[in-house]
Each structure stands twice: as C-alpha cells, then as structure tokens.
C-alpha cells in the first residue's frame, strides 16, 4: 500500500493522525500510529505563514480526493483536540446536540477554515456538492459579519451560536441575554448580519419579521424592540435591570437612586427607556402623560443631574439633588433654602434651567412664562416667592427733598433678612397728576441686611396745582407684578419748606388762643343776667358777703 493510500485510510478511520514536517513536499509526510492525546499541546501554524497554510489545504484536498471525508474543526484544519466531522448530518448534530461545544471556539475554528478555503474544498471535493461550495465562497466574500454563523444556519442548524460563546436554542432565551453583560452586543451583531431573523423564523415562524423590521433602528434599541414585539413586552435599560411593567421599572429606578439614577445615567439606556415607554411597543402599565426630556435639553444641565431630570418626567421620580441632600417636595425645597449652601446650589440650578424644570415636571407646579427655563439671578427671589417661600422683611419710609420745579421723594429701604437678598420694585402715583411726572429708578436689589436710599424725581410744570399727594408703593419684584409690602406711603407736596418747623408751632399756639377767646365769649353770652339791687343815694354802699371774713362778720352787713 502506498503512502498516499495509507494516509487516506487513516483519515477515514480517524484513529491515528497525520503529522507534517515543515517541509513542502508531500513525500516528507510521516505516519504516526499513536492516537491523539487531547491534553498534549499541539503545534500550530504561524498566523503569518500563509505558505504553510496553503500547503496544508493542498494536502487536505489531496486526501479528500483520495476518498477521505473527515474535516477537523481546528483553526488550521489539522488533527487536534477539537471535534471532527465527516458529513453535514454530523455538523448539525454537533451544533444541535446536547453535548455541543461552546460556540466561541467553534465559530473561531469555522471562521478560520472558511477564510482559508478549507470548507469550500471540503464541500466540493469530499462531499461533491459544487453548489454548496459556490454558496460558501460567496458567503466568504460578501464582507458581512458572522460568516460562520450564517454558514451554520444555511446548513439547517436550529441553534444560534453567538460570538460571546453562547449557544441559543429558543427565542425565550433572548430576554435573559439582554439582561446579561455582553448579551445585547452579541445579539446586535447577529441582527445586523441577518442571522437573527433567519434563526428566529426557523424556531418560531413569523418571529423573524420583527427582527427584520428592527434592523434599521438605532443600535441602542434595535434588539430590545424586536424582543419586546416578538417575545416579551419588557424593558431592559441596563444589564440586571429587567422590568416586566412600569411599576417594576419604577421600583428598580427607586433602588438605583444615589448620587445619580443609575438606571438611566447613560444616553443609550435613556434611548431604550424612551422606546419602551413611548415607542410603538409600550411597556405594560405605562401612563399616557409621561413627559420626555430630550438629549438636547439634558445637555444644558450638569452631567450629574441629567439622569434625575430624565426620571422627573419619564419615571415620575421627584428627587432633586441639592447640596448633598435629596429634595422630594416643594415644601422640602423651601425648608432647605434656609441653608446658605443649599440656597447657592438652588440659585445655580435655576440659572441652568433645572429648578424650574423640576418644579413643573416633578412637583407639578405651574410657573409663569418668565420663570420657566433658565432663570437669571435677579429673578431667583421671585422664583422662590412663586414656590411658596416667605418674602424677606423690608422696612421703608419716604420724605420730600428740595422744592421749586423739581422735587425728590427720598425712599429709604432696608432689608432685615440676614440670609436672603431682595429685589424691590417701586410704583409712584401722583394725585392730581396734571402737570406732574414721576421718574422711577430701575429695579433695586438689596443684599442681606443692606439699607439704601433711593430718589424718585417729581417734575412739576408751572400750571400744576400747588398741592399734590404722592403715593409710593413698595413691593417685591415679580414678573406678574410687584408683591406689595404693606400700605402705600403717602407724601404731600406743595408747602414751602424754607420757613422752618417753628411756623407750625406758632400757628398751633395762635389757634389755641383764638379758640380760648371764642369759648369765653360764647360762655358769657349764654350766662343768665343777675338782678341789680336798688340802693338810695344817701345810704352807704352795699357790699356782698365775703367768705374770707368768716361767720363772725356776716351780721355786720
């Protein structure tokens, strides 16, 4: 028996193996009758030595042409510890059987054999199937991903080998893969290669259409929507966070609250949640009035706050991080504003638009248009007033300064609050208004415990009445109008102020004297007249008794 026939016979039996030296001549082949030891290290071809790989392919082709049918599923086609097959039925049994090898080494071996031409030659020479060999060549050259997986599906296997080493045998296993680290990426590769829809249609007729429709979606949510439509209506925002309905999803989000909401702290996780809550295949129990926060809106917020801002409208979580604490209600926010650090943090959030966003979406407050979005620093006190904070205590008084054609109303303002600033608006009303005009100063900002004197100019025309009353209304600034502080202060103008304060004293004294004289005249007029006694001219004058003489003198007169 010749050397070639003996080699073909040994390959067909499968008990011994053939070992090649590094020479390129077929006559240098040496037979070794010892069986293959699976634990012994095998010599592998250098990855960059294409010449030796081509020589191995020529030798395998020669042996198949001599009647051998065995294909060793190793990276170089040589006998080794890996499995070997002699026909397509053995390939299907190897993949679908209960003792199937791990998918990752099998796919690596098949991909190497496919790239080096072993499978094409094996189909054409050993099995005599030229059509299958041509299809294998087209599959190798089309440039699409997962050629080995698509080849096995073309051979009729019912298991889906994935690149992460998983062998999927039923569509019910796909939700578990989405909930496992790396599972979504492996399924996405199979979806983009077209293998997932072929396999799904094979194991569950009609399911492949959902995967085919999802292939054009963004990668972050393509597999999730297909699985939700074809198998289970669940949400899988992150590995380990599988939720069957909205209540379960919100419970998972509550458990993930810390310095951020871990369930939606990445853009891809938020995309999956948007699709599960507002997409065509919704999560069971999802409310209809959820409000989405787009990525453009979130980009304007601090990164640590984006997951919270998304959860306000989409997951109905009212948490607001504020200076190391979590605020849940407006009342808690108002109480926290008494802390200087929390107040400074709230002012910064208002300037970024986060505070008004939280108030409308999480706390359910309706804010006027100027207080929505980014709120500047001079409107922050007004926003606090709108949310229910008590205004700072302001003391005010007013008086006239100057005279002639131009008068100044001096308004003295004092903020008695040791923590909060106040923004004050002034309103002046002149009665009668004819011939007089008030020139108001701009809005006044008072810091904590700050006092300031503001002048309001009153211009008077020559034809104006001599006297006028000026009402000064003081209020906290607000976009919808000042919030008044007490009653208006009334100042009367028109009296000359150059005569000094003694004029009023003199007038008061004169009026008192005149009043006393008038009272005496009235009393004398209404007093009844006394009768006059008749006395003779020669008689001595009659004197009335005097009390000071006492009782002893009464009889003498």
C-alpha positions as CSV (number, residue, x, y, z in Angstrom):
1,X,0.0,0.0,0.0
2,X,1.4,3.4,-1.0
3,X,2.0,6.2,1.4
4,X,-0.9,8.3,0.0
5,X,-3.4,5.4,0.2
6,X,-2.4,4.7,3.8
7,X,-2.9,8.4,4.7
8,X,-6.3,8.4,3.2
9,X,-7.2,5.2,5.0
10,X,-6.1,6.6,8.3
11,X,-8.0,9.8,7.8
12,X,-11.2,7.9,7.0
13,X,-10.8,5.7,10.1
14,X,-10.0,8.6,12.4
15,X,-7.9,6.7,15.0
16,X,-4.4,7.8,14.2
17,X,-3.4,11.2,13.0
18,X,-1.1,12.6,10.4
19,X,1.9,14.8,11.3
20,X,3.6,17.0,8.9
21,X,7.1,18.3,9.0
22,X,7.8,21.9,8.0
23,X,8.9,20.8,4.5
24,X,6.7,21.5,1.5
25,X,7.0,18.1,-0.2
26,X,4.2,15.6,0.2
27,X,6.7,12.7,0.3
28,X,8.0,14.2,3.6
29,X,4.8,13.1,5.4
30,X,5.4,10.7,8.2
31,X,2.8,8.3,9.7
32,X,2.4,8.1,13.4
33,X,0.2,5.3,14.7
34,X,-0.2,6.7,18.3
35,X,-3.7,8.2,19.0
36,X,-4.2,11.9,19.5
37,X,-3.7,12.9,23.2
38,X,-6.2,15.7,23.9
39,X,-4.2,17.0,26.8
40,X,-0.9,17.3,24.8
41,X,-0.1,20.7,23.3
42,X,-0.5,20.8,19.6
43,X,1.9,22.5,17.2
44,X,0.1,25.3,15.5
45,X,0.9,27.0,12.2
46,X,2.3,30.5,12.4
47,X,-0.5,33.0,11.8
48,X,1.5,34.9,9.2
49,X,2.8,31.8,7.3
50,X,0.3,31.7,4.5
51,X,2.6,29.4,2.5
52,X,2.3,26.6,5.1
53,X,-1.5,27.2,5.4
54,X,-1.8,26.7,1.6
55,X,0.3,23.6,1.7
56,X,-2.0,22.2,4.5
57,X,-5.0,23.0,2.3
58,X,-3.4,21.2,-0.7
59,X,-2.6,18.2,1.4
60,X,-6.2,18.1,2.8
61,X,-7.6,18.4,-0.7
62,X,-5.4,15.5,-1.9
63,X,-6.6,13.3,1.0
64,X,-10.2,14.2,0.3
65,X,-9.7,13.4,-3.3
66,X,-8.3,10.0,-2.3
67,X,-11.5,9.1,-0.6
68,X,-11.2,10.8,2.8
69,X,-14.2,12.7,4.2
70,X,-13.1,13.9,7.6
71,X,-12.8,17.6,8.4
72,X,-11.0,18.6,11.6
73,X,-12.7,21.7,13.1
74,X,-9.5,23.4,14.1
75,X,-8.1,26.7,13.1
76,X,-5.7,25.2,10.6
77,X,-7.6,22.0,9.6
78,X,-5.1,19.7,11.1
79,X,-5.9,16.9,13.5
80,X,-6.1,18.2,17.1
81,X,-8.1,18.1,20.3
82,X,-11.1,19.7,18.6
83,X,-14.1,17.9,17.0
84,X,-14.1,16.5,13.5
85,X,-17.0,15.7,11.1
86,X,-17.5,13.6,8.0
87,X,-20.7,15.0,6.7
88,X,-23.4,17.6,7.0
89,X,-25.5,15.5,9.4
90,X,-22.6,15.3,11.8
91,X,-22.3,19.1,11.6
92,X,-25.9,19.6,12.5
93,X,-25.7,17.0,15.3
94,X,-22.6,18.7,16.6
95,X,-24.3,22.1,16.9
96,X,-27.8,21.0,17.9
97,X,-26.8,18.0,20.1
98,X,-26.9,18.1,23.9
99,X,-23.1,17.9,24.1
100,X,-22.5,20.7,21.7
101,X,-19.2,22.5,22.2
102,X,-19.0,26.2,23.2
103,X,-20.0,28.5,20.5
104,X,-16.9,30.7,20.7
105,X,-14.2,28.2,19.8
106,X,-16.4,26.5,17.2
107,X,-17.0,29.8,15.5
108,X,-13.4,30.7,15.6
109,X,-12.4,27.4,14.0
110,X,-15.1,27.6,11.3
111,X,-14.2,31.2,10.6
112,X,-10.5,30.3,10.1
113,X,-11.4,27.3,7.9
114,X,-13.8,29.4,5.9
115,X,-11.3,32.2,5.4
116,X,-8.5,29.8,4.3
117,X,-10.8,27.8,1.8
118,X,-11.0,24.6,3.7
119,X,-14.8,24.5,3.9
120,X,-15.2,25.3,0.2
121,X,-12.8,22.5,-0.8
122,X,-14.4,20.1,1.7
123,X,-17.8,20.7,0.2
124,X,-16.6,20.4,-3.4
125,X,-14.1,17.6,-3.1
126,X,-15.1,15.5,-0.1
127,X,-18.8,15.9,-0.3
128,X,-19.1,16.5,-4.1
129,X,-21.5,19.5,-3.7
130,X,-20.4,22.2,-6.0
131,X,-23.5,24.4,-5.4
132,X,-22.8,24.4,-1.6
133,X,-19.1,25.1,-2.4
134,X,-20.1,28.1,-4.5
135,X,-22.5,29.4,-1.9
136,X,-19.7,29.1,0.7
137,X,-17.4,31.1,-1.5
138,X,-20.0,33.8,-2.0
139,X,-20.6,33.9,1.8
140,X,-16.9,34.3,2.5
141,X,-16.5,37.2,0.0
142,X,-19.6,39.3,0.8
143,X,-17.9,41.2,3.6
144,X,-20.8,40.8,6.1
145,X,-20.2,39.9,9.7
146,X,-20.6,36.4,11.3
147,X,-19.9,34.3,8.2
148,X,-19.5,31.1,10.2
149,X,-22.9,31.6,12.0
150,X,-24.6,32.3,8.7
151,X,-23.0,29.2,7.2
152,X,-24.3,27.0,10.0
153,X,-27.8,28.5,9.6
154,X,-27.5,27.8,5.9
155,X,-26.7,24.2,6.8
156,X,-30.0,23.9,8.7
157,X,-29.0,24.0,12.4
158,X,-31.6,25.1,14.9
159,X,-29.3,26.6,17.5
160,X,-27.8,30.1,17.1
161,X,-24.1,30.3,18.1
162,X,-23.2,33.8,19.2
163,X,-19.8,35.4,19.2
164,X,-19.7,35.7,23.0
165,X,-19.7,31.9,23.3
166,X,-23.5,31.4,23.9
167,X,-25.5,28.8,22.1
168,X,-29.1,30.0,21.9
169,X,-31.7,27.2,21.3
170,X,-35.0,29.0,21.9
171,X,-36.4,32.5,21.4
172,X,-37.4,32.5,25.1
173,X,-33.7,32.8,26.0
174,X,-33.3,36.2,24.3
175,X,-34.7,38.3,27.2
176,X,-32.2,36.7,29.5
177,X,-29.4,37.5,27.1
178,X,-30.5,41.2,27.1
179,X,-30.3,41.2,30.9
180,X,-26.7,39.8,30.9
181,X,-23.5,41.8,30.3
182,X,-22.4,41.5,26.7
183,X,-25.6,39.7,25.6
184,X,-27.1,42.7,23.8
185,X,-23.9,43.3,21.8
186,X,-23.8,39.7,20.7
187,X,-27.4,39.7,19.6
188,X,-26.9,43.0,17.9
189,X,-24.1,41.6,15.8
190,X,-26.3,38.7,14.8
191,X,-29.2,41.1,14.0
192,X,-27.0,43.3,11.8
193,X,-25.6,40.3,10.0
194,X,-29.1,39.0,9.2
195,X,-28.6,35.8,11.2
196,X,-31.0,36.5,14.0
197,X,-34.1,36.9,11.8
198,X,-33.3,33.7,9.9
199,X,-32.9,31.7,13.1
200,X,-36.0,33.2,14.8
201,X,-38.1,32.4,11.8
202,X,-36.9,28.8,11.9
203,X,-37.6,28.2,15.6
204,X,-40.7,30.3,15.7
205,X,-42.4,31.0,12.4
206,X,-43.3,34.7,12.0
207,X,-40.9,36.0,14.6
208,X,-38.3,36.8,12.1
209,X,-40.3,39.7,10.6
210,X,-40.0,41.7,13.9
211,X,-36.2,41.3,13.8
212,X,-36.0,42.3,10.1
213,X,-38.1,45.4,10.9
214,X,-35.8,46.4,13.8
215,X,-32.6,46.1,11.7
216,X,-32.8,49.7,10.6
217,X,-33.3,51.2,14.1
218,X,-30.6,52.8,16.2
219,X,-28.3,50.1,17.6
220,X,-29.1,51.1,21.2
221,X,-32.7,49.9,21.0
222,X,-33.0,47.7,17.9
223,X,-32.7,44.3,19.7
224,X,-34.9,45.5,22.6
225,X,-37.8,46.5,20.4
226,X,-37.6,43.3,18.4
227,X,-37.6,41.1,21.5
228,X,-40.4,43.2,23.1
229,X,-42.5,42.8,19.9
230,X,-41.8,39.2,19.2
231,X,-41.3,37.6,22.6
232,X,-41.9,39.6,25.8
233,X,-43.1,43.1,26.4
234,X,-40.4,44.1,28.9
235,X,-37.8,46.8,29.3
236,X,-34.0,46.1,29.6
237,X,-32.4,49.5,30.1
238,X,-29.2,48.0,31.6
239,X,-27.9,44.6,32.4
240,X,-29.5,43.3,35.6
241,X,-32.5,45.7,35.4
242,X,-35.2,43.7,33.6
243,X,-38.7,45.0,34.2
244,X,-42.0,43.4,33.1
245,X,-44.2,46.5,33.5
246,X,-44.0,50.2,34.5
247,X,-44.4,49.6,38.2
248,X,-41.5,47.2,38.3
249,X,-39.4,49.6,36.3
250,X,-40.1,52.5,38.7
251,X,-39.3,50.2,41.6
252,X,-35.9,49.4,40.0
253,X,-35.3,53.1,39.5
254,X,-36.0,53.9,43.1
255,X,-33.5,51.3,44.2
256,X,-30.9,52.8,41.8
257,X,-31.1,56.4,43.3
258,X,-27.9,57.7,44.7
259,X,-25.7,60.5,43.5
260,X,-27.4,59.8,40.2
261,X,-30.2,57.5,38.9
262,X,-28.1,54.5,37.7
263,X,-30.9,53.1,35.7
264,X,-30.8,56.0,33.2
265,X,-27.4,57.6,33.6
266,X,-26.3,56.8,30.1
267,X,-27.7,58.0,26.8
268,X,-28.2,54.5,25.4
269,X,-30.1,53.4,28.5
270,X,-32.4,56.5,28.2
271,X,-33.0,55.7,24.5
272,X,-34.2,52.2,25.4
273,X,-36.4,53.6,28.1
274,X,-37.9,56.2,25.7
275,X,-38.7,53.4,23.2
276,X,-40.2,51.2,25.9
277,X,-42.4,53.9,27.4
278,X,-43.3,56.0,24.3
279,X,-42.5,53.7,21.4
280,X,-44.8,51.6,19.2
281,X,-44.5,48.6,21.6
282,X,-45.0,50.1,25.1
283,X,-44.3,48.6,28.4
284,X,-47.5,47.4,30.2
285,X,-48.9,49.8,32.7
286,X,-47.2,52.9,31.2
287,X,-49.1,56.2,31.9
288,X,-50.0,58.3,28.9
289,X,-49.0,61.6,30.3
290,X,-45.3,61.0,30.7
291,X,-43.1,63.9,29.6
292,X,-39.8,63.2,27.9
293,X,-36.6,65.1,28.3
294,X,-34.7,65.1,25.1
295,X,-31.0,64.7,25.0
296,X,-30.7,68.3,23.8
297,X,-32.5,69.6,26.9
298,X,-30.4,67.3,29.1
299,X,-27.1,68.6,27.5
300,X,-27.8,72.0,29.0
301,X,-27.8,70.6,32.6
302,X,-24.9,69.4,34.7
303,X,-24.0,65.8,33.9
304,X,-24.7,64.6,37.4
305,X,-28.3,66.0,37.1
306,X,-29.2,64.5,33.7
307,X,-30.4,61.2,35.0
308,X,-32.6,62.9,37.6
309,X,-34.0,65.3,35.0
310,X,-34.9,62.3,32.8
311,X,-36.5,60.5,35.7
312,X,-38.7,63.5,36.7
313,X,-40.9,63.2,33.6
314,X,-40.4,59.6,32.4
315,X,-40.2,57.6,35.6
316,X,-42.1,60.0,37.9
317,X,-39.3,60.2,40.5
318,X,-39.3,63.6,42.2
319,X,-35.8,63.6,43.6
320,X,-33.7,66.8,43.3
321,X,-30.1,66.7,44.5
322,X,-29.3,69.9,46.4
323,X,-26.1,70.4,48.3
324,X,-25.7,66.8,49.3
325,X,-29.3,66.1,50.0
326,X,-32.3,64.8,48.0
327,X,-35.4,67.0,47.9
328,X,-38.7,65.4,47.1
329,X,-41.3,68.1,47.5
330,X,-41.6,71.9,47.2
331,X,-42.0,72.2,51.0
332,X,-38.7,70.4,51.5
333,X,-37.1,72.7,49.0
334,X,-38.4,75.8,50.7
335,X,-37.1,74.5,54.1
336,X,-33.7,73.7,52.5
337,X,-33.4,77.2,51.2
338,X,-32.7,78.4,54.7
339,X,-29.2,76.8,54.4
340,X,-26.7,79.1,52.6
341,X,-25.1,76.2,50.7
342,X,-28.4,74.8,49.6
343,X,-29.6,78.3,48.5
344,X,-26.4,78.8,46.5
345,X,-26.9,75.4,44.8
346,X,-30.6,76.2,44.1
347,X,-29.5,79.5,42.5
348,X,-27.1,77.7,40.2
349,X,-29.7,75.2,39.3
350,X,-32.2,77.9,38.5
351,X,-29.6,79.6,36.2
352,X,-29.2,76.4,34.3
353,X,-33.0,75.8,34.0
354,X,-33.0,72.8,36.2
355,X,-35.0,74.2,39.1
356,X,-38.0,75.3,37.0
357,X,-37.9,72.0,35.1
358,X,-38.1,70.1,38.4
359,X,-40.9,72.4,39.7
360,X,-43.1,71.8,36.6
361,X,-42.4,68.1,35.9
362,X,-41.7,66.6,39.3
363,X,-43.5,68.9,41.7
364,X,-46.5,69.7,39.4
365,X,-46.3,73.5,39.7
366,X,-47.4,75.9,37.0
367,X,-44.9,78.7,36.6
368,X,-45.3,82.0,34.7
369,X,-43.5,82.1,31.4
370,X,-40.6,84.4,32.6
371,X,-39.8,81.9,35.4
372,X,-39.6,78.9,33.1
373,X,-36.3,77.6,31.7
374,X,-33.1,79.4,32.8
375,X,-33.9,81.9,35.5
376,X,-31.4,84.8,35.9
377,X,-30.1,85.8,39.3
378,X,-32.4,88.9,39.6
379,X,-35.5,86.7,39.2
380,X,-34.4,84.0,41.6
381,X,-36.1,85.7,44.6
382,X,-39.3,85.9,42.5
383,X,-39.0,82.1,41.7
384,X,-38.6,81.4,45.4
385,X,-41.7,83.5,46.2
386,X,-43.6,81.6,43.5
387,X,-42.7,78.3,45.1
388,X,-44.1,79.5,48.4
389,X,-41.1,81.0,50.3
390,X,-42.0,83.8,52.7
391,X,-40.6,87.2,51.4
392,X,-37.8,88.9,53.3
393,X,-38.8,91.6,55.8
394,X,-38.4,95.1,54.3
395,X,-38.6,98.4,56.2
396,X,-39.4,101.6,54.2
397,X,-40.1,105.3,54.7
398,X,-40.3,108.3,52.4
399,X,-40.0,112.0,52.6
400,X,-39.6,115.1,50.3
401,X,-36.3,116.7,49.5
402,X,-35.9,120.0,47.6
403,X,-38.6,122.3,46.1
404,X,-39.5,124.6,43.2
405,X,-39.9,123.0,39.8
406,X,-38.3,119.7,40.7
407,X,-38.9,117.6,43.9
408,X,-37.2,114.5,45.0
409,X,-39.1,111.8,47.0
410,X,-36.4,110.1,49.1
411,X,-37.3,106.5,49.8
412,X,-35.2,104.7,52.4
413,X,-35.3,100.9,52.1
414,X,-33.8,98.4,54.5
415,X,-33.6,94.6,54.1
416,X,-33.7,93.0,57.6
417,X,-33.2,89.4,56.4
418,X,-29.7,88.1,57.4
419,X,-29.6,85.4,54.6
420,X,-31.8,86.3,51.6
421,X,-31.5,89.1,49.1
422,X,-34.5,91.1,48.0
423,X,-35.3,92.7,44.7
424,X,-37.7,95.7,45.1
425,X,-39.9,97.4,42.6
426,X,-41.3,101.0,43.2
427,X,-44.5,102.3,41.9
428,X,-45.4,106.1,42.3
429,X,-48.8,107.6,41.9
430,X,-49.3,111.5,41.9
431,X,-52.8,112.9,42.6
432,X,-53.7,115.1,40.9
433,X,-51.5,114.1,38.1
434,X,-52.0,117.2,35.9
435,X,-48.6,118.9,35.4
436,X,-46.5,116.4,37.3
437,X,-44.5,113.4,36.2
438,X,-42.6,110.8,38.3
439,X,-39.2,109.5,37.1
440,X,-38.8,106.0,38.6
441,X,-35.4,104.4,39.3
442,X,-34.6,101.0,38.0
443,X,-35.3,97.8,40.0
444,X,-33.5,97.9,43.4
445,X,-31.5,94.9,44.6
446,X,-30.9,94.7,48.3
447,X,-28.4,92.2,49.8
448,X,-28.9,90.7,53.2
449,X,-29.0,93.4,55.9
450,X,-28.5,96.1,53.4
451,X,-30.0,99.6,53.5
452,X,-30.2,102.0,50.6
453,X,-31.7,105.4,49.9
454,X,-33.5,105.8,46.5
455,X,-34.6,109.1,45.0
456,X,-37.7,109.4,42.9
457,X,-37.8,112.7,40.8
458,X,-41.1,114.5,40.5
459,X,-41.1,117.2,37.8
460,X,-43.7,119.9,38.2
461,X,-45.0,122.1,35.4
462,X,-45.9,125.8,36.1
463,X,-49.6,125.2,35.5
464,X,-49.7,122.3,38.0
465,X,-51.8,122.7,41.2
466,X,-49.9,123.9,44.2
467,X,-50.6,120.9,46.3
468,X,-50.4,117.2,45.4
469,X,-50.3,113.8,47.2
470,X,-47.6,111.3,46.2
471,X,-48.3,107.6,46.9
472,X,-45.2,105.4,46.9
473,X,-45.9,101.6,46.7
474,X,-43.1,99.2,47.5
475,X,-43.2,95.6,46.5
476,X,-41.0,92.5,45.9
477,X,-40.2,92.2,42.2
478,X,-42.2,89.6,40.3
479,X,-42.8,89.0,36.5
480,X,-46.6,89.3,37.0
481,X,-46.3,92.5,39.0
482,X,-44.8,93.6,42.3
483,X,-45.9,91.8,45.5
484,X,-46.8,94.8,47.7
485,X,-45.2,95.3,51.1
486,X,-47.7,96.9,53.4
487,X,-49.8,100.0,52.6
488,X,-48.5,102.7,50.2
489,X,-46.5,105.6,51.8
490,X,-48.2,109.0,51.1
491,X,-46.2,112.2,50.9
492,X,-47.9,115.6,50.4
493,X,-46.1,118.2,48.4
494,X,-46.9,122.0,47.9
495,X,-45.9,123.6,51.3
496,X,-42.8,125.8,51.4
497,X,-40.1,124.1,53.4
498,X,-37.8,127.2,53.9
499,X,-39.7,128.7,56.9
500,X,-38.6,126.0,59.3
501,X,-40.6,124.0,61.8
502,X,-41.4,127.0,64.2
503,X,-44.2,128.2,61.9
504,X,-46.3,125.2,62.7
505,X,-45.7,125.8,66.4
506,X,-46.8,129.4,66.2
507,X,-49.8,128.5,64.2
508,X,-50.8,126.0,66.7
509,X,-50.5,128.4,69.6
510,X,-52.4,131.1,67.8
511,X,-55.2,128.7,67.0
512,X,-55.3,127.7,70.7
513,X,-55.6,131.3,71.9
514,X,-58.2,132.1,69.4
515,X,-60.2,129.1,70.3
516,X,-60.0,130.0,74.0
517,X,-61.2,133.6,73.4
518,X,-64.1,132.3,71.4
519,X,-65.1,129.9,74.0
520,X,-65.1,132.6,76.7
521,X,-67.3,134.9,74.6
522,X,-69.8,132.1,74.0
523,X,-70.0,131.3,77.6
524,X,-70.5,134.9,78.7
525,X,-73.3,135.4,76.2
526,X,-75.3,132.4,77.3
527,X,-74.9,133.0,81.1
528,X,-78.2,134.4,82.7
529,X,-78.1,138.1,84.0
530,X,-78.2,138.8,87.8
531,X,-80.7,141.3,89.2
532,X,-79.3,144.6,90.4
533,X,-80.4,145.8,93.9
534,X,-82.0,149.3,94.4
535,X,-79.9,151.4,96.8
536,X,-80.6,155.1,97.9
537,X,-78.2,157.8,97.2
538,X,-77.7,158.6,100.9
539,X,-77.4,155.1,102.0
540,X,-73.9,153.6,102.2
541,X,-72.8,151.2,99.5
542,X,-73.9,147.6,100.0
543,X,-71.1,145.0,99.8
544,X,-71.7,141.3,99.1
545,X,-70.6,139.0,101.9
546,X,-67.1,137.6,101.6
547,X,-66.3,134.2,102.6
548,X,-62.9,135.2,103.8
549,X,-64.3,137.2,106.7
550,X,-65.7,134.1,108.2
551,X,-69.0,133.6,110.1
552,X,-68.4,136.3,112.6
553,X,-68.6,139.1,110.1
554,X,-71.8,138.1,108.4
555,X,-74.1,140.0,110.8
556,X,-72.3,143.3,110.4
557,X,-73.5,143.9,106.8
